[in-house]
Amino acid sequence: MDVDLGDLCEGARIVLDRLGEEGDVWIVGGWVRDMIAGKDSEDLDLATNLIPSEVKSAFPKSIMVGEEFGTVLVRVEDSKGRDFQCEVTTLRKDGGYTDGRRPDNVTFGNDIAEDLARRDFTINAMAIEPMKGLLGEECPSGKLIDLDGRGVKDLESGLLRTVGQAEERIGEDGLRMVRAFRFLDLGEGGLREFDPELSAAISSNLPMLSKVSKERIWNEFRRVLSCSNSMRIVESMVEHGIFEEILPGISINTNSNPSDDHIVNLALICRDEVSDGPEMSDRIASLLRLSRKESSELSSLHECRKIDLDPSVESVRRFSATMSDTQKSQILDYMRGLGTDTEDFESELEQNSDLKAGSSPLVDGSRISEITGLEGGKRLGRLKDWLHRIQVERDLSSEEEVVELLAEFDWRNSDFEEWQGLSWP
């Protein structure tokens, strides 16, 4: 089967032509899958019978990112000075998988069919052998290599099937169980279906997930949570018992409107946890090896699960002043995911997002001390915070307006512990 390679950029053609002059080269992986399915794909992965040192010799600017596994990050510059890079991996023959995590040894090969036969799923086990001399060719093309013709058929039928016996393929690397769920996603087309043998192999090999590093599991699960049909995929993961292994003891709730943000979706599926944000996020972080940033975001979102979204101008202005753009987007996505009506709040936010004086206080502690005679301490600090809050809520624009607030309440005798500083909600 001939395939059109007209969408390949100049940089990709340079790499393919140069590798083709030195040896044999094939396009493999997701780019082939997406191209056959009629989707755009930016990630181009290549396979070659050249060993890493030969690839490096052909492209001196390359970086050895996984030399022991034959992977080189090739970098070139096209005729217009634009940078291009892609991963080039030497054809491989894996040894056994005695630990259920990685091959015992990897040896380089020369047979593309043998290389494809060691891959995970049929839709990923296709390759394209490009014609020689892609540069300058108006209608470049290549030949599709599809073992037993199953890759194209499974793409067309929406079936996810392993290459070879499902029990054997899943048994080689436990991560393939989580990875399988990522490939269920068809975007607007809904979901693929598991081949019955693959579904059974996942359910019967769950204990193997304990052998897989938490970092690798999170890397795949994060991509599941970024899918268009994330909640439906998570529901299938629940049905197969995946979370009993990767998030033991965590209640999973899929009754949500999904977000494009993976942390928002993680917060949504874990929203039934009764612990507070910091405790819940610490627990999840230890199970999935979240980054500090991800853990902090998860904690903040979990704290929002019981919020009554107040669309008043004061509340919206505090929200605008205390939250970054990322936090605003995540919180509103999270609230929508919970089924909260955010329309009034977002409408008010659109009108009041830009404060006249910005979000910084107009009057500092020294000036307040000078006016009030208060010395440094908790009362002065809380007074400064209270003035800042009112400044934001009323969108004041001058120091004079803020100072005039001191006449509005008894700051000398009232309990300063009750004075509220700038915060949201």
SEKE-284602 format. One record per atom (N, C-alpha, C, O, CB): x, y, z. Coordinates in steps of 0.2 Angstrom, whole numbers, plus 5000, padded with zeros to 4 digits. Glycine has a CB too. Layout:
! SEKE-284602
XYZ;...
END
This chain:
! SEKE-284602
500449945000;500050005000;500450065000;500950075004;499550005006;500350114995;500750174995;500450224999;499850234999;500850194987;500850265002;500550325006;500850385004;501450395002;500650305014;500450445005;500650505003;501050535009;500850535014;500050555001;501650565007;502150595012;502250665011;502650695013;502750555013;501750695008;501750765006;501750815012;501950875012;501250785002;501450785018;501450835024;502150835028;502150875032;500950805028;502650795026;503250795029;503550865028;503650885022;503750745027;503850895033;504150955033;504850945030;505150895029;504250995040;505251005028;505850995025;506350965029;506750925027;506151065023;506350985036;506850955041;506750875041;507250845041;506750985047;506150855041;506050775041;506350745035;506550695035;505250765042;506250775029;506450755023;507250755023;507550705020;506150795017;507550805026;508250805026;508550745030;508950705028;508550865029;508250725036;508450675040;508350605036;508750565036;508050675047;507750595033;507550535030;508050525024;508250465023;506850535028;508150575020;508650565014;509350545016;509650505014;508650635010;509550585022;510250575024;510350505027;510850465025;510450625029;509850485031;509850415034;509850365028;510150305028;509350405039;509450375023;509350335017;509950325013;510050275010;508750355013;510350375013;510950365010;511450325013;511950295010;511350435009;511450315020;511950285024;511650205025;512050165026;512050315030;511050205025;510750135027;509950135025;509750165020;510850115034;509550095029;508850095028;508550135034;508750135039;508650015028;507950165032;507550205037;506850195036;506650185030;507750275037;506450195041;505750195041;505450245046;505750255051;505550115043;504850265044;504450305049;504050255053;503750215050;503950355045;504050265060;503650215064;503250255069;503250315070;504150165067;502850215073;502550245079;501850285077;501550275073;502950285083;501750335082;501150375082;501050415075;500450425073;501150415087;501550435072;501450475066;501150425061;500750455057;502150495063;501350365060;501050325055;500350305057;499950315053;501450255055;500250295063;499550285066;499050335064;498550325061;499550265073;499250395066;498850455065;498750475057;498250495055;499150515068;499350465053;499250475046;498750435043;498350455039;499950475043;498750365045;498350315042;497550335044;497150325040;498450245044;497550365050;496850385053;496650445051;496050475052;496850375060;497050485047;496850545044;496950605049;496550655048;496150545042;497350595054;497450645059;498150675058;498650645055;497450615066;498250745060;498850775060;499350755066;499050735072;498850855061;499950745065;500450725071;501050765070;501350765064;500550645070;501250785075;501950825075;502550785077;503050795075;501850885080;502450735081;502950685083;503150635078;502750595076;502750655090;503750645075;504050595070;504550555073;505050575076;504250635064;504450485073;504950435076;505150395070;504750375066;504650395082;505850385070;506150345064;506450285067;506750285072;506550385060;506550235063;506850175064;507350165059;507250175053;506450105065;507950135060;508450125055;508950065057;508950045063;508950185055;509250035052;509749985054;510450015055;510849975056;509749935048;510550075055;511150105057;511250105065;510750115068;511250175055;511750095067;511850095075;511950165077;512150215073;512550055077;511850185083;511850245086;512450295084;512450345082;511850245093;513050265084;513650295082;513650315075;513950375073;514250255084;513350275071;513350295063;512850355062;512850395058;513150235059;512250355066;511750405066;512050475068;511950525065;511150385070;512450465074;512750525077;513350555072;513350615071;513150505083;513650505068;514150535063;513750565057;514050615055;514550475060;513150545055;512850575050;512550645052;512450685048;512250535047;512350655059;512050715061;512450735068;512250715073;511350705063;513050775067;513450785072;513150825078;513350815084;514050835070;512650855077;512250895082;511750855086;511450875091;511850955079;511750785085;511350745088;511450735096;512050745098;511250675085;510950715099;511050695107;510950625108;510350605106;510650745111;511350595111;511250525113;510750525119;510950535125;511850485115;510050505118;509650515124;509450445126;509150435132;508950545121;509650385123;509550325125;510050275121;509750225118;508850305125;510650285122;511150245117;511050175119;511150135114;511850275118;510950155125;510950085126;510350045123;510349985122;510950075134;509850085122;509250065118;509250085111;508750075107;508550085122;509750115109;509850135102;509450195100;509350205094;509550075098;509350245104;508950305103;509350365102;509750375107;508350315107;509350405097;509750465096;509250515094;508750505090;510250455090;509350575097;508950635096;509250675090;509750705092;508750685102;509050665084;509350695078;509150775078;508550785078;509250655072;509550815077;509450885076;509750915069;510350905068;509650925082;509350945065;509550975059;509251045058;508751065062;509350935053;509451085054;509251145052;509051145044;509451125040;509751205053;508451175043;508251175036;508551235032;508951275035;507451165035;508351235026;508651295021;508451365024;508751415022;508451285014;507951365028;507651435030;507951445037;507651495041;506951435030;508351405040;508651415047;508151385052;508251395058;508751485048;507651345050;507151325055;507451255058;507651215055;506451315052;507351255065;507651195068;507151135068;506551145068;507751205076;507351075067;506951015067;507350965071;507950955070;506850995060;506950925075;507250865078;506750805078;506150815078;507450885085;507050745079;506650685079;507050635082;507650635082;506250665073;506750585085;507050525088;507150475083;506750455079;506650495094;507750445082;507950395078;508250335082;508650345086;508550415073;507850275081;508050215085;508250165081;507950145076;507450195090;508850135083;509050075079;508550015080;508350005085;509750055081;508449975074;508049915075;508249875081;508849865082;508049875068;507849845084;507949805090;507649735090;507149725087;507749845096;508049695094;507749635096;507849625104;508349625107;508149575093;507249625107;507249625115;507349555117;507149505114;506549645117;507749555123;507749485126;507149475131;506649505129;508449485131;507249435135;506649415140;506449475144;506849515145;506749355144;505849465147;505649515152;505549485159;504949475161;504949555150;506049465162;505949425168;505749465174;505449435178;506649395170;505849535174;505549575179;504949605178;504649645182;506049625181;504649595172;503949625170;504049705170;503449735170;503449605175;504649725169;504649805168;505049825162;504849875158;505049835174;505549785160;506049805155;506349745152;506449695156;506549865157;506549745146;506949685143;507549675146;507949725148;507049695135;507749615147;508349595151;508949615147;509449635150;508449515151;508849615140;509449645136;509149665129;508649645127;509949595135;509449715126;509249735119;509849725115;510349745116;509049805120;509649695109;510249685104;509949725097;509349715096;510349615102;510349745094;510149785088;510049735082;510349685082;510649835085;509549755078;509349705072;509349735066;509649795065;508649675074;509149705060;509149725054;508449715050;508349745044;509649695050;508049685054;507349665050;506849715053;506649705059;507249595051;506549755049;505949795051;505349755054;505049775059;505749845046;505249695050;504649655052;504749625059;504349625063;504549595047;505349605061;505549585068;505449635073;505249625078;506249555068;505649695071;505649755076;504849775077;504749785083;505949815073;504449775072;503749785073;503449735077;502949745081;503449795066;503649675076;503349615080;503449615087;503049585091;503649545077;503949655090;504049665097;503649725100;503749735106;504749675098;503249755096;502949815099;502249795102;502049735102;502749865093;501949845105;501349825110;500749815106;500449755107;501249885114;500449855102;499749855099;499849855092;500249885089;499349905102;499349825088;499449825081;499349895078;499749905073;498849775078;499049935081;498950005078;499650045078;499750095075;498350045081;500050015083;500750045083;501250005080;501850025080;500850055091;501049955077;501549905074;501549915066;501649865063;501449835076;501549975064;501549985057;502150035055;502450075060;500950025054;502450035049;502950075047;502850095040;502550065036;503650035048;503250155038;503250175031;503950175029;504350215032;502850245031;504050145023;504750145020;504750205015;504350195010;504950075017;505050265016;504950315011;505350305005;505850265005;505250385014;505150335000;505550324993;506150364994;506250414999;505150354987;506650354990;507250394990;507250464987;506750474983;507850354986;507550504990;507550574987;506950614989;506650634984;507750574980;506750624995;506150654996;506250734995;505750764993;505950645004;506750764996;506850834995;506750854988;507050814983;507650854998;506350904987;506250924980;505750884976;505550904971;506850924976;505450834979;504950784976;504250824978;504150834983;505050714979;503950834972;503250864973;502750814976;502350844980;503050884966;502750754975;502250704977;502650644981;502650594978;501850684972;502950664986;503350604990;502950554992;502350564994;503750634995;503150494992;502750434995;503150384998;503750384998;502350404989;502850335001;503150285004;502750225004;502150225002;503350305011;503050165006;502650105006;502450085013;502950085018;503050045003;501850065014;501650055021;501849975023;501649935018;500850065022;502049965028;502249895031;501749885037;501849915042;502949885033;501349835036;500849825041;500849745042;500549715038;500149855039;501049725047;501149655049;500449615048;499949635052;501449635055;500349575044;499649535043;499149575041;498549555041;499549495049;499249645040;498749685038;498249705044;497749735043;498349665033;498449685050;498049705056;497949775058;497449795061;498249655061;498549805057;498549875060;498049925057;497649955060;499249905059;497949925050;497449965046;496749935048;496349975049;497649955039;496649875048;496049845050;495749865057;495249885057;496049765049;496249865061;496049875068;495949955069;495549975073;496549855073;496349995065;496150065065;495450075063;495150115065;496750105061;495350045057;494650055054;494050035058;493550065058;494650025047;494149975062;493649945065;493549975073;493149965076;493749875066;494150015075;494150045081;494249985087;493949995092;493450075083;494649945085;494849885090;495549895092;496049905088;494749815086;495649885099;496349885101;496549815103;496249785107;496449935108;497049795099;497349725100;498049725101;498449765098;497049685094;498349675105;499049675105;499349635099;499049605095;499249635112;499949645098;500349615093;500549545096;500849535101;501049645091;500249485093;500349425096;499849405102;499349445103;501049415099;500049365106;499649345112;499549395117;500149425119;499849275115;498949415119;498949465124;499249455131;499549495134;498149485125;499149395133;499449375139;500149385139;500549405144;499249305141;500449365134;501249365133;501449435133;501949455136;501449325127;501149475129;501349545128;501249585134;501649625136;500949575122;500649585137;500549615144;501049595149;501249635153;499849605146;501149525149;501549495154;502349525153;502649515158;501549425154;502549545148;503149575147;503349635150;503849645153;503349585139;502849685151;502849745154;502249775156;501749785153;503149795148;502149775163;501549795166;501249865164;500649875165;501649785174;501749905162;501449975160;501049975154;500650015154;502050015159;501049915150;500649915144;499849915146;499449925142;500849855140;499749895153;499049895155;498749965155;498249975153;498949865162;499150015158;498950085158;498950115151;498550155149;499350125163;499550095148;499550125141;499050105136;498850145132;500250095138;498750045137;498150025133;497550065134;497250085129;497949955135;497450095140;496850135140;496950205137;496450235134;496750155148;497550225136;497750295133;497550285125;497250325122;498450315133;497650225123;497450215116;496750195114;496550185108;497950155113;496350195119;495650195118;495350255115;494850255112;495250175125;495650315116;495350375114;495350385107;495850375104;495750435118;494750405104;494750425097;494450495096;494250515091;494150375094;494550535101;494350605101;493650615100;493250585104;494750645095;493450655095;492650655094;492350595092;491750585092;492550715088;492750545090;492450485087;492350435093;492050375092;492950445083;492450455099;492250415105;492850365107;493450395108;491650375104;492750305108;493250255111;493350195106;492850175103;493050235118;493950175106;494050105103;493750055108;493650075114;494750095102;493749995106;493549935110;494149895111;494549885107;492949895107;494149865117;494749815119;494549755115;493949725115;494849805126;495049725112;495049655110;494849615116;495149625121;495649625106;494449565116;494249525122;494849495126;494849495132;493749475121;495349465122;495949435125;496349495128;496649475134;496349405119;496349555126;496749605129;496449625136;496749635141;496849665124;495749635135;495349655141;495449595147;495549615153;494649655140;495449535145;495549485150;496249485153;496349465158;495449415147;496749495148;497449495150;497649555155;498049545160;497949505144;497249605154;497349665159;497049645166;497449655171;496949725156;496449615166;496149605172;496549545176;496549545182;495449575171;496849505172;497249445176;497949465177;498249425181;497249385171;498249515175;498949535177;499049595181;499549625181;499249545170;498449615184;498549685188;499049685193;499349735194;497849685192;499249625197;499849635202;500449655199;500949675202;499949565205;500549645192;501149665189;501249745189;501849765189;501149645181;500749785190;500849855191;501249875197;501549925197;500149885192;501349825202;501749845208;502449845206;502949865209;501649795213;502649815200;503349805198;503549865194;504149875192;503449745194;503049905192;503149965187;503250025192;502950035197;502549975182;503750065190;503950125194;503350175194;502950185189;504550165191;503250205199;502650255200;502750315195;502250335192;502650285207;503350335193;503450385188;503150365181;502850405178;504150405188;503350305179;503150275173;502350275173;502050295168;503450215171;502050255178;501350245178;501050315178;500550325174;501050215185;501250365181;500950435181;501050465174;500650495172;501350475187;501650445171;501750475164;501150455160;500950495155;502450455162;500950385160;500450365156;499750385158;499350405154;500450285155;499650385165;499050405167;498850475166;498250495165;498950385175;499350515166;499350585165;499050605158;498650645157;499950625166;499350555153;499050565146;498350545145;498050565141;499550525142;498150495149;497450465149;497050525152;496550535148;497350405154;497250565157;496850615160;496850675155;496450725156;497150635166;497250675150;497250735145;496850715139;496750755134;497950745143;496550655138;496250635133;495550665132;495250695137;496150555133;495250665126;494650695125;494050665129;493550695131;494450705118;494150595129;493650555133;493850525139;493750475141;493350495128;494250575143;494550545149;494150515154;494350465157;494950605152;493550545155;493050515161;492850445159;492750395163;492550555162;492650435152;492450365150;493050315150;492950265152;492150375143;493650345149;494250295149;494350275157;494450215158;494850325146;494350325161;494350315168;493850265171;494050225175;494350375172;493250275168;492750225170;492950155168;492750105172;492050245167;493250145162;493450075160;494050055164;494049995166;493650085153;494450095166;494950085171;494750055178;494950005181;495450145172;494150085180;493850065186;493649995185;493649955190;493250115188;493249985180;492949915178;493449865178;493349805180;492549915172;494049875176;494649825175;495049825181;495449785182;495049845169;494949865187;495249855193;495949895193;496349885198;495349785194;496049935189;496749975188;496850015195;497450015197;496750015182;496350045197;496450095203;496550055209;496850085214;495850145203;496349995210;496549955216;497249945217;497449935222;496149895216;497649955211;498349945211;498750005211;499150015215;498549905205;498450055207;498850125207;498650175212;499050215214;498850145200;498050175214;497750225219;497350185224;496750195225;497350275215;497650135228;497250095233;496950135238;497350185241;497750045236;496350125239;496050165245;495750225243;495350265247;496450175250;495850245237;495550315234;494850305231;494850255226;496050345230;494350335233;493750335229;493750365223;494050425222;493150365234;493550335217;493550365211;492850385208;492450335208;493950315206;492750445206;492050465204;492150495197;492550545196;491850525209;491850465192;491850485185;491250525183;491250535177;491950425181;490850545187;490250575186;490450655185;490150695189;489650565191;490850675180;491050745180;491050765172;491150725168;491750755183;491050825171;491250855165;491950865164;492250905168;490850925164;492250825160;493050825159;493250895157;492950935153;493250775155;493950905159;494250965157;494850945152;494950885151;494551005163;495150995149;495750985145;496350975150;496950955147;495851035140;496350995156;496850995161;496850935165;496450915168;496851055165;497450895164;497550835168;497450835175;497150795178;498150795166;497750895178;497650895185;496950915188;496750885193;498150955188;496550955184;495850965185;495550895185;495050885189;495551015180;495650855180;495250795179;495450745185;495050705188;495450755173;496150745187;496350705193;495950725199;495750685203;497050715194;495850795200;495550825206;494750805206;494450785211;495550895206;494550805200;493750785199;493650715201;493150695204;493550795192;494050665198;493950595200;494050575207;493850525210;494350555195;494450615211;494650605218;494250655222;494450655228;495350615219;493750685220;493350735224;492950705230;492750745234;492950775219;492850635230;492450605235;492950595242;492650575247;492150545233;493550605241;494050605247;493850655252;493750715251;494750605245;493750625258;493450675264;494050715267;493950765270;493150635269;494650695266;495250735269;495350795265;495050805260;495850685268;495650845269;495750915266;496250905260;496550855259;496050965271;496350965257;496750965251;497450945252;497750905248;496751035248;497850975257;498550955258;498650885259;499050845257;498850995263;498150855263;498250785265;498050735259;498450695258;497750765271;497550755255;497350715250;497950715244;498150665241;496750735247;498150775243;498650785238;499350755239;499650725235;498850855236;499550755246;500150715248;500050645247;500550615245;500250735256;499450615248;499350545248;499350525240;499750475238;498650525250;499050565236;499050555229;499750555226;500050515222;498550595225;500150615228;500850625226;501250565227;501750555223;501050685229;501150535233;501650475235;501450415231;501850375230;501550465243;500850415229;500650355225;500850355218;500950305214;499850345226;500850425215;500950435208;501550475206;501750485200;500350465205;501850495211;502550535210;502350605207;502650615202;503050495207;501850635209;501650705206;502250755207;502650745212;501050735209;502350805203;502850855204;502550895210;501950895211;502950895198;502950935213;502750985218;502251035215;501751045219;503351025221;502351055209;501851095206;501151065205;500651095207;502051125199;501151005203;500550965202;500250955208;499550955209;500650895198;500550935214;500350925220;499950985223;499450975226;500850895225;500351045222;500051105225;499351125221;498951145224;500551155224;499351115215;498751125211;498151075213;497651105214;498851115203;498351015214;497850965216;497550985223;496950985224;498150895216;498051005227;497751025234;497351085234;496751085237;498351045238;497451135230;497051195230;496351175227;495851205229;497451245225;496351135222;495751115218;495251075223;494651085223;495851085212;495551035227;495150995231;494851035237;494351015239;495650935235;495151095239;494951135244;494351175241;493951205245;495451185246;494251175234;493651215231;493051165230;492551195228;493851235224;493051105232;492551065231;491851075234;491351065232;492650995232;491851115240;491251135243;491151205243;490751235247;491351115251;491451245239;491351315238;490751335235;490551305230;491951345234;490351385238;489751415235;490051465231;490151525233;489251435240;490051465224;490351515220;489951575220;489451585218;490351485213;490251625223;489951695224;490051735219;490651755218;490151725231;489551755215;489751805209;489751875210;489751915206;489151785204;489751895217;489751965219;490351995216;490851965215;489651975226;490352065215;490952095212;491452095217;492052095215;490752175211;491352095223;491852095228;492252025228;492852025228;491652105235;491851975228;492151905227;492551895221;493151865221;491651855228;492351925215;492651915209;493251955209;493751935206;492151935203;493252015212;493852055212;494452025216;495052025214;493752125215;494251995222;494751955226;495051895222;495651885222;494451925232;494551865218;494751805214;495251825209;495851795208;494151775211;495151885206;495551915201;496251935203;496751925200;495251965197;496251955210;496851985212;497351935215;497951945216;496752035218;497051875218;497451825221;497651765217;498051725219;497051805227;497351755211;497451695207;497851715201;497651765198;496751665205;498251665199;498651675192;498151655187;497551625188;499251635192;498351665181;497851645175;497751575175;497251545174;498151675169;498251535177;498251465177;497751435182;497351395181;498951425178;497851465188;497351455194;496651465192;496151425194;497551485200;496551525189;495851545187;495551495182;494951475183;495851615184;495951475177;495651425172;495551355176;495051325174;496151415167;496051335180;495951275183;495351275188;494951225188;496551255187;495251325192;494651325197;494051325193;493551295195;494751385201;493951365188;493351375184;493151305180;492651285180;493351425179;493751275178;493651205175;493351155180;492951115178;494251185171;493651155186;493551115191;492751125193;492451075194;493951125197;492551185194;491851205196;491351175191;490851155192;491851275198;491551185184;491151165179;491051085179;490551065178;491351195172;491651055180;491650985181;491250955186;490950905185;492350965182;491150995191;490750975197;489950985195;489550965199;490951015203;489851025190;489151035188;488951105191;488351125190;488750985191;489451145193;489251215196;489151265190;489451255185;489751245200;488651305191;488451355185;488951415187;488851445192;487751375186;489351425182;489951475183;489751535178;490151585178;490551445181;489151535175;489051585170;489051655173;489351705170;488351575167;488751665179;488651735182;489351755184;489551815184;488151735188;489751705187;490351725190;490851745184;491251795185;490651665194;490851705179;491251725173;491151785170;491551825167;491251665168;490451805170;490251865167;490451925171;490751975168;489451865166;490451915177;490651975182;491451975181;491752035181;490451955189;491751915181;492551915180;492751955174;493251995174;492751845180;492351945168;492551975162;492552055163;492952085159;492151955156;492052075167;491952145168;492452175173;492552235173;491252165169;492752135177;493052165183;493752135184;494052135189;492652155189;494052105179;494652065179;495252115180;495752095183;494752025173;495252175177;495752225177;495652275183;495252325182;495852265171;496052275188;495952325194;496352385192;496852385189;496152285200;496052445194;496352505193;497052515195;497552535192;495952565195;497152485201;497852495204;498252425204;498752425207;497752515212;497952375201;498252315201;498152275207;497652295211;499052325200;498552225209;498352185215;498852195221;498752165226;498452115213;499352245220;499752255225;499452315230;499052355227;500452285223;499652315236;499352365241;499552435239;500152445238;499452345248;499152485240;499352555238;499652585244;500052635244;498652595237;499552555250;499852585257;500252535260;499952475262;499252615261;500852545262;501252495265;501252505273;500852555275;501952505263;501552455276;501452465284;501752525287;501552545292;501852405287;502352545284;502652615287;502152665286;502152705291;503252625283;501852675281;501352735280;500752725285;500552775288;501052735273;500552665286;499952655291;500152665298;499852695302;499652585290;500752645299;501052655306;501152735307;500952755313;501752625307;501352775302;501452845303;500752875304;500652925308;501752875296;500252855301;499552885301;499252865308;498952905311;499152865295;499252805310;498852775316;499252775322;498952775328;498652705314;499952785322;500352775328;500452705330;500752695335;500052815333;500252655327;500352585329;501052565327;501352585322;499852545325;501252535332;501952505331;501952435328;501352405327;502352495338;502452415325;502452345322;502252295326;502352285332;503152335319;501852245323;501552195327;500952165323;500752185318;501352215334;500552125326;500052085323;499452135321;499152135316;499752035328;499252185326;498752235324;498952275318;498452275314;498652275330;499552295318;499752335312;499652295305;499452315300;500452365313;499952235306;499952185300;499252165298;499152165292;500352125302;498852155303;498152135301;497752195298;497352185293;497752105307;497952255300;497652315298;497852325290;497452345286;497752375302;498452315289;498752325282;498352275278;498152295272;499452315282;498252215280;497952165276;497252175275;496952165269;498052095279;496852205280;496152225279;496052275274;495652275270;495852245286;496552325275;496452385270;496652365263;496252385258;497052435272;497052315262;497252285255;496552255253;496452255247;497752235256;496252215257;495652175255;495152225252;494852225247;495352135260;494952285256;494452325254;494652365248;494252385244;494352375260;495352385247;495552415241;495352375235;495152405230;496352425242;495452315235;495352265230;494552265229;494352265223;495652195231;494252245234;493452245233;493152305230;492652295227;493152225240;493352365232;493052425230;493452455224;493252505221;493052475235;493952415222;494352435216;494652515217;494552555212;493952435209;494952525222;495152595224;495852605220;496152555218;495252605231;495952665218;496552685214;497052725217;497552745214;496252715208;496952755223;497352805226;497552785233;497052755237;497152875225;498052815236;498252805243;497752845247;497552815252;498952825244;497552895245;497052935249;496452895250;496152905256;496953005245;496152865245;495552825246;495652775251;495152755255;495352795239;496252745251;496352685256;496352715263;496152685267;496952645254;496752765264;496852795270;496152815273;496052815279;497252865270;495652845269;495052865271;494652805274;494152815278;494652895265;494852745273;494452685275;494552675283;494152645286;494752625272;495152705285;495252705293;494752735297;494652725303;495952735294;494352785294;493752815298;493152775298;492652795301;493652885295;493152715294;492552675293;492452625299;491852605300;492552635287;492952615303;492852565308;493352575314;493852605313;492852485306;493152545320;493552555326;494152505326;494152455329;493152545332;494652525322;495252485322;495752495328;496152455329;495752515316;495552535333;495952545339;495652495344;496152465348;495852615342;495052475344;494752435350;494452375348;494352325352;494252475353;494352365341;494052305339;494552245339;495152255339;493652305332;494252185339;494752125339;495052115332;494652095327;494352055341;495652125332;496052125325;496052055322;496152045316;496752145326;495952005327;495951935324;495351915319;495351875316;495851885330;494851965320;494251955316;494351995309;493851985305;493651975319;494852035308;494952075302;495152025297;495651985297;495452125303;494852025291;494951975286;495452015281;495352065278;494351955282;495951975279;496451995274;496251975267;495651945266;497151975275;496651995262;496451985255;496551905254;497051875254;496852025250;495951875252;496051805250;495351785246;494951825246;496051755257;495351725243;494751705240;494751625242;495151595242;494851715232;494151605243;493451635242;493351685248;492751715248;492951585241;
END
